[in-house]
Amino acid sequence: MLYASKGLVNKGAVLSSNDENYMTVTQCNAQNKEEIVINLSDDVKIDTILVSNREDFSSPLGKMSFHGSIDYPPVDDNWTFLGTLQPELSL
């Protein structure tokens, strides 16, 4: 991981397979734009992005945007938009 916003705690958990290790957001409100930048050492084709919220008493996940770049930092801060995820509530 190259970068994560100050409002994120335990940032390394996003790459962990341990279910007991998770990242948290310190302040939840619509004005926060939290960011994580992950550097992959090889070129990859992204097939699936899995996002989960396993905390019973937390706020639901909100809209997320995904961007990519061949280089970091991208030239002229020009990120390629990969897509948006709006998680559905499941009961």
DOGUVO-734521 format. One line per field, with one value per residue (C-alpha): residue in one letter; x, z, y. Coordinates in Angstrom, 3 decimals. Layout:
aa c(A | ...);
east c(X | ...);
up c(Z | ...);
north c(Y | ...);
! end
This chain:
aa c(M | L | Y | A | S | K | G | L | V | N | K | G | A | V | L | S | S | N | D | E | N | Y | M | T | V | T | Q | C | N | A | Q | N | K | E | E | I | V | I | N | L | S | D | D | V | K | I | D | T | I | L | V | S | N | R | E | D | F | S | S | P | L | G | K | M | S | F | H | G | S | I | D | Y | P | P | V | D | D | N | W | T | F | L | G | T | L | Q | P | E | L | S | L);
east c(0.000 | 1.377 | -1.105 | -4.201 | -6.223 | -5.740 | -9.334 | -8.630 | -7.389 | -5.537 | -5.145 | -3.120 | -6.162 | -7.547 | -4.949 | -5.307 | -7.147 | -7.639 | -11.335 | -10.394 | -8.209 | -10.154 | -9.865 | -12.141 | -13.142 | -12.807 | -15.531 | -18.546 | -20.209 | -20.959 | -18.366 | -15.418 | -13.585 | -11.322 | -8.672 | -6.447 | -3.724 | -2.444 | 0.623 | 0.635 | 4.097 | 2.835 | 0.372 | -3.012 | -6.447 | -9.048 | -11.884 | -13.597 | -13.464 | -14.794 | -15.877 | -17.504 | -18.714 | -18.604 | -19.267 | -22.842 | -23.248 | -21.528 | -22.870 | -23.450 | -20.863 | -21.525 | -20.778 | -17.189 | -15.303 | -12.314 | -9.519 | -6.285 | -3.008 | -0.015 | 2.322 | 2.243 | 1.792 | -0.060 | 1.131 | -0.754 | -2.767 | -4.720 | -6.341 | -8.353 | -11.889 | -12.525 | -16.028 | -18.366 | -19.756 | -22.950 | -23.347 | -26.833 | -28.204 | -28.730 | -30.756);
up c(0.000 | -0.953 | 0.605 | 2.783 | 4.129 | 7.751 | 8.566 | 8.024 | 10.845 | 10.304 | 6.582 | 5.902 | 6.670 | 3.175 | 1.867 | 4.688 | 4.430 | 8.215 | 8.995 | 12.444 | 10.952 | 9.431 | 8.487 | 10.082 | 9.193 | 12.149 | 11.063 | 8.963 | 7.000 | 3.375 | 3.203 | 3.806 | 0.723 | 2.108 | -0.243 | -0.451 | -3.054 | -3.542 | -5.669 | -7.474 | -8.556 | -11.721 | -14.418 | -13.627 | -15.143 | -12.470 | -12.689 | -9.329 | -6.433 | -3.188 | -0.492 | 2.721 | 5.992 | 8.719 | 11.641 | 12.891 | 14.494 | 11.971 | 9.248 | 5.856 | 3.138 | 0.810 | -2.823 | -3.855 | -6.974 | -8.348 | -10.405 | -11.806 | -13.356 | -14.949 | -13.019 | -9.524 | -9.171 | -12.465 | -14.960 | -14.363 | -11.653 | -14.492 | -13.044 | -15.283 | -14.010 | -13.536 | -12.141 | -9.246 | -6.635 | -4.705 | -2.184 | -1.616 | 1.868 | 2.728 | 5.726);
north c(0.000 | 3.394 | 5.792 | 5.896 | 8.821 | 9.890 | 8.911 | 5.205 | 2.958 | -0.351 | 0.322 | -2.829 | -4.977 | -4.351 | -6.807 | -9.340 | -12.645 | -12.709 | -12.040 | -10.715 | -8.003 | -5.113 | -1.479 | 1.098 | 4.641 | 7.032 | 9.449 | 8.537 | 11.311 | 12.004 | 14.798 | 12.440 | 11.240 | 8.525 | 7.150 | 4.093 | 3.645 | 0.088 | -0.626 | -3.983 | -5.173 | -6.891 | -5.888 | -7.416 | -7.676 | -6.930 | -9.404 | -8.971 | -6.526 | -7.948 | -5.504 | -6.653 | -5.203 | -7.831 | -5.520 | -6.004 | -2.578 | -0.334 | 1.911 | 0.296 | 0.804 | 3.698 | 4.458 | 3.703 | 4.747 | 2.857 | 4.413 | 3.013 | 4.087 | 2.387 | 4.729 | 6.178 | 9.000 | 9.198 | 11.807 | 15.070 | 13.254 | 11.618 | 8.472 | 6.122 | 5.585 | 1.842 | 1.899 | 2.632 | 0.274 | 1.014 | -1.835 | -3.152 | -3.638 | -7.266 | -8.328);
! end
